[in-house]
């Protein structure tokens, strides 16, 4: 019996040391990104959680609040291939995925990979491309592969899409279809900085108009280390009571009077996975209800739709999510 207890203690210490290792790694990532970005702690944490969960992120906010910069800095902290695609109304699907061309010298057709073939892809202004170009992302975001002319091309690990969109401007934009939105793990809404943060931005760049400090951001993680972190997070413990808690939250979105469309099972899996990552980046090897609440808003806010009547009344999705979560008893 004593030997069994010693083994349990050894396993517990090992699990804790792995979680602490992830926390230390996250601190390094934060330090590098915060060399440039002032504030936006939640944005940074959620993006790191998405990376460790193997998901994609939609960054939404008005122009000029560092959406694109935050995505580029995240890529800069990783030793992986990074590409950027500027979505425009005339962009074709083949401009994203690639195309087959005829090689006259070798008398055969060859596939030229598009810019989507990278480890981290920044899609800037994703809502400026039409529906057919949006559709070109469906397969690659869900299955991490591209099918062209009857052949399938796998993406290399890791593969993550960071997309930005401006919710205010409507001219020349196309609303993202629900199937596209559902493929994003998180929709992170970025707001203006506070007064003190605004001051810090001015102080930081008063002698650096060209933002040369961006070059100081160093890579701290490679693909193998990202895979190791993901494997550790998969083992993070989550109690059955918390799984039931997640299921109740998701089920409540499907029967809420103010909602036209509730969340899918993909949303419940997303909350489970990201709550594990949230626990790990905080140095714990177990999930708490606070981890679930932290990720739930960003998982759900683009997956549920208000009824037309409530939308016209100006009801906010965030208010409905808050009402749902607060109305469910928290497991002890």
URVEN-V213578 format. One record per helix or strand of 3 or more residues. SS is the DSSP state (2 for helix, 1 for strand). FROM is the first residue (numbers start at 1). TO is the last residue. Records with the same first field share a line. If there is no record, write none. Layout:
# URVEN-V213578
SS->FROM-TO ; FROM-TO
This chain:
# URVEN-V213578
2->2-33 ; 41-53 ; 67-76 ; 93-97 ; 126-128 ; 131-135 ; 138-143 ; 178-181 ; 195-205 ; 212-216 ; 223-234 ; 240-255 ; 265-281 ; 289-300 ; 308-312 ; 317-326
1->57-60 ; 82-86 ; 98-103 ; 108-113 ; 120-124 ; 145-148 ; 151-154 ; 160-165 ; 186-189 ; 259-261
